[in-house]
Amino acid sequence: MNNRSVGIKDVAAAAGVSVTTVSHVLNDVAYARVGVETRERVHEAAQRLGYGPNRVARALRTQRSGMIGFISEEIATTPHAGRIILGAEEAARARGYNLMIINSTSTGTDDSRESDVADLLDRQVDGILYATMYHRKLAVPKNLATLPSVLVDSEDISHTVSCVIPDEFGGARSAVQTLIDAGHSRIGMINNTDDVPATHARLQAFRETLAAAGLPFHEDLVQSEHSEVPGGYEAALRLLGTDSRPTAVFCYNDRMAMGAYRAAAELGLRIPQDVSFVGFDNQQLIAENLYPALTTVALPHYEMGAWAIENLIDAIEGKTDLALMAHHPTILDCPLVRRDSIAAPRQ
């Protein structure tokens, strides 16, 4: 049989169940009492016969389009957007939905953001994911509240839209603790100058992790610059170009760590023999290709995209209430990725 000739009755016959049971299983009806073994048998029969539910008929029945809008800032230039989109797309496809993606800009106006949302509303999407290019707090477009929505890597200042964000504090704490566990007691930090949640949370974690280990915090061991390669280079020159330099450095992100590597080389310092480094973000093209490869903290972009889709679809299908989740952000772990940039300090 080809998929044009296969109907729901064929699937029911092949699985040995009723047409109603097949409909409940393939449409993931929340109230249906169907056992796990029966569900597996229905899915196996549908896959073997090449049967898929008629999307037009399902849309008429459920009043849903099966499309989810996805607004992401700077898709072409932001290395993280692809991972968020991949996590969202794979989770959506597993639930029988597709994404409709709009590329927005981080410098857009309130009117342009509302226009992006309006474009998706005109196309009758069932819900919207709104992702920013880095973790920050923002005023969401007013028309975003007209249907189920989830923010990804950002927080709604009005606490009306649910959101999922990375554990900035926990990730930074594990990075600094890894340096302490390696035997370092004089640790520096290269921080960002932007007034965003990550800047403050990572610095706070740096201070508190040192304190918990009984180590002093020295203001002069924190140098802040723009969070790109040149900024990391300039900050590292100031940190490492003195006789009282730290033996290890926690970098705000991998791009700053790249600049710090260059500064260390110019100063004649070997990594990790003379100075150890740990980064943040796990931008693989950077972290894996620095020499030595950079130990860093991974931002859960894929996981945030998948989490957002799962909870958005649950809300669309009436299985959860996003409003109850909007008062507090959902925070996902930032795991440490160990590579070769950390060693014990020289005696």
N, C-alpha and C positions, 0 to 999 in steps of 0.2 A: 504493500500500500504506500502511496505517497501522501503527504500531509494534507493535500486538497481533498482526498477522498475519505480520510479518516474522520469519524465523528465521535462524539462523547459516548454514544452507545457502544462503539467498537472498543473503547478503552474500558468501559464497564464490563463488557463481556470478557475481555482478556484478563482483567483483574479479578473477575468473579464477584463483583459488587454491583450495587445499584447505580443508576445514573446520578441520583441525588448525592450519593457518597463521593463519586468522582467530582462532581461540581463543587462540593464542600472542600475537598482536599485541594484541588487545583486552584481554587479561588481563595484558599486560606481563610475560610469562614471561622470567625473567632468562637462562635458558640457550638460548633459542630463537635460531637463526641465520636471521634474516629481514632481507633488505636494506632499505635506507632507502626505495627506490622502491616496493617491495612494501608496506611498512608504510603509506606515504602512500596507496597505492591502496586498501588495506583500510579505513583510516580514512575516506577519501572516500566509499567505497561504503556504509559503515555510517551515516555522517551523512546521505547522500542518501536512504537507505531508511528512516531514522528508527529504526535498530536500536541497542539498548543491551543489554549482557550482563544476564542474569537475576541480580539481586543475591542472591536466596534460594539459587539453585543454586550461585552462586559461594561464598557463605558456607559451605554444606555441604561443598563441595569443598576449600576452602582453610582451613576452620576460622577464618575471620576475619569480623568483622561489617561491615567497611567504615566503622566509626565511630571517630573520634578524640576523646577527651575533652580539653576545654580549660578549665583553671581560671585565672581572671584576677581579681585583686583590684580592687575598687572600679570596676567597669566603668562605672557610671553617672556617676561623678564624676571619673574620671581621663582627661584628654584624650588620653593616649597609647594607652589600651587599644584604642580603635577601630581604630587603624592596625595594631596587632599582630594583632588578630582578622582584619582585612581581608586582610593578607598571608598569614596562616595559612589562611583560608577559600579564597582564590583558588588557593593552591598545592595544597590538599587536593582541591578540586574537579577540578583539572587531572589529578590522579592517581586520580580515581574514589572519593574518600573524602569523608565529611561530618563536620562538627564538632558535638559536643554540649557546650554551654557552661554552666559553673557560675560564678556570681558569688560570690567569696569576700571576705574582709575582711582588711585589713592588721593588724588588732588581734586576729585570731582566735587561739585556743589550739592547742596541738599536737593535742588531741583533735578540735577542729572541723576542722582541716586534714585529718586522717586520715579523718574522716567524709566530707568532700568527695570525697576519692579513692575511698573505699569506695562511694559512690553511683555513681561512674563504673564501677568494677569490677563492680558488680551489673548494670550495663547492658551488660556484655561489650564494652567499647571495646577496640580493638586497641593503643592507646597513649595517652599523656597528655602534653599540653603544660601547663606550670605557669608562669604569668607573674605577676611582681610589679609593683606600681604604680611602683616606681622601682628603680634598680640598687642591689642590696645583697647581702650574704652571709647565708645562712640555713641552718638545719637542716631538711632536707626531710622530709615525712611518711614514716614507716618503710614504709608499704605502697606507696609510689610505686615502690619497687624491684622490685615483683612483675611488672612488664611494661615494655616499652620506654617511656622517658620523656625529655623534654628540658626544661630550665629556660630561660625567656626573660627577659632583663634581670635575671638574678640568678645567684649562684654558690653551689654546694653546698659547705659548709664541710668535708664529709667526702670530697669529690672522688669520689663514687660515681655521680653523675648528670651527664650531659653538659649543657653550657650554652652559650648565646650571649649576648654582652654588647656594649655599645657601646665604642668606643675613646675613653674619657674623656680620656686623656692626649693622644692625637693631635688630637682635636677642639679641646681648649683650646690646644694649641700653635699650630694654624693660626689660631685667633682672635687670639691675642696677636701672632703674626708679621704678621698683616694690619695691625694698628695700627702696628707697627714699620716695615713697608714704606711706610706712609703718611707716615712722618717723625716719629712720636711717640717721645720718649725718656723722658718722665715719665708712666708708665702706672700707674693704680690698678686694684685688683681689689675687687669686692664678692662675698664668698664666703658660703657656707652655714655654719651652726653645727652641723648634724647630722653624727654620726660615721658617714658612709657612704662607699663607695669614690669616688664622684664628687667629694666635698668635697676629699679628699686628692689625688686624681689631677689635678684641675684646678689646684689650688694648686701642686703640684709642677711641672706643665707651665708655669705662669706664671713660676715662679722660674727654671727651666732655660732657657726661651726668652729671657728677659731676659739671662741669663748668656751664652748663646751669641751674643747680639748685642753683648756688651760693655757692657751696661747694668746699673747697680746695682739691687739689690733693697732697697726701703725698707719696713720693717715697718709704718710709719704709713700707707702707701698701700694696705694691705689691711684692709678693714673687713668684719666678719662679722655676720650677722643671720639670723633665720628666713627661709627661702627663699620668701617670698611678697612681694606688692606693698608692704605696709607696711615689711617688712624692708629692701627695696631703697631705699625712700624714706629711712629713717633712716640707713642706711649712706652713701648718697650725700650727704646733708646734711653728715655729718662729713667726707667726702672733699673735697667741692667748696666747702665754706663757709670756706675759708682762702685766704690770699694765695699759699700754696705748693701750690695744688691741682694735680692731674694734668691733662694736656691730653686724656687718653683713659682710658676705663674698660672693663675686661672684667668682665661681669656673670655670675654663676653660672648664672642662667637668665633666660628672657624675662620672667617675672613680676617678678623683682627689677629688671630693666631698665625695666619700666613704672614702677615706683616711683621709679627714678633719674631718669627723664624728668621726672616731676612735681617732684622736688627741684631739678633744673637750671632748670626754668621759674621756680620760686619765687625762685631765686637770680639770675634775670635772665640766665642763660646760654643761648646759642643752640646748637642741635644741627644740624649738626656744626661750625659755624663756631668756637664757643668750646670745645666739648668733644665728643669722638667716643665712641660707644658700640658695643660688640659684645656679643651675648648668647649663649645656649646653649639648645638644645631645638628651635628653630624651631616654636613653637606659632603656627600661621599666623594664628589669630584675633587674636593679640597682635602678632606681628612685622610682619605686613602692614598692620595698621591703626594702628600708632603713627605719629606724624608728627614727623620723617621716618621712613619705614619702616626697621625695625631689621635691620642686618646681624647674622647669627647663625649658629650651628652646628646642623645638623640631626641629631637622634638617629634612627638607622635602624630605627624601630619596625616599619614594613612589612617591611623586609628581614629583620629578626630573626624575625618571624612566619613568613615564607616559608622561610627557611633551616631553622628548627626543624622545620617540617612535612616538608620534603624529606628531611632526615636521619632523622627519626622514621619515615617511611614506608619508607625504604631499610632501616632496622633491622627493621621489622615484616616486610618481604618478604625478609629474609635477605641483603641486599646490602651491609650494613655492620655494624660492631660498635660500638655506642655506648660500651661500656665502655672501649674504647681511646681514646676522645675525652674521657673524663671527667676525666682528670688535669689537663688544661689547658683553660681556656675558649676558645671560638672568639670572636674579636674582630672586629667589623665597623666599617668606616670611618664617621666622622662628618663629612660634607662641609660646607664653608662655603657659606652662602647670602648672596650679596652684595646689599645694598639701598642705602639712602641715608644711613646714620648715621655714616659715617666720612669725614673730610676731613683734609687736611694741617693741622698746627697753625699758628696765627697767629704771625707773626714779631713 
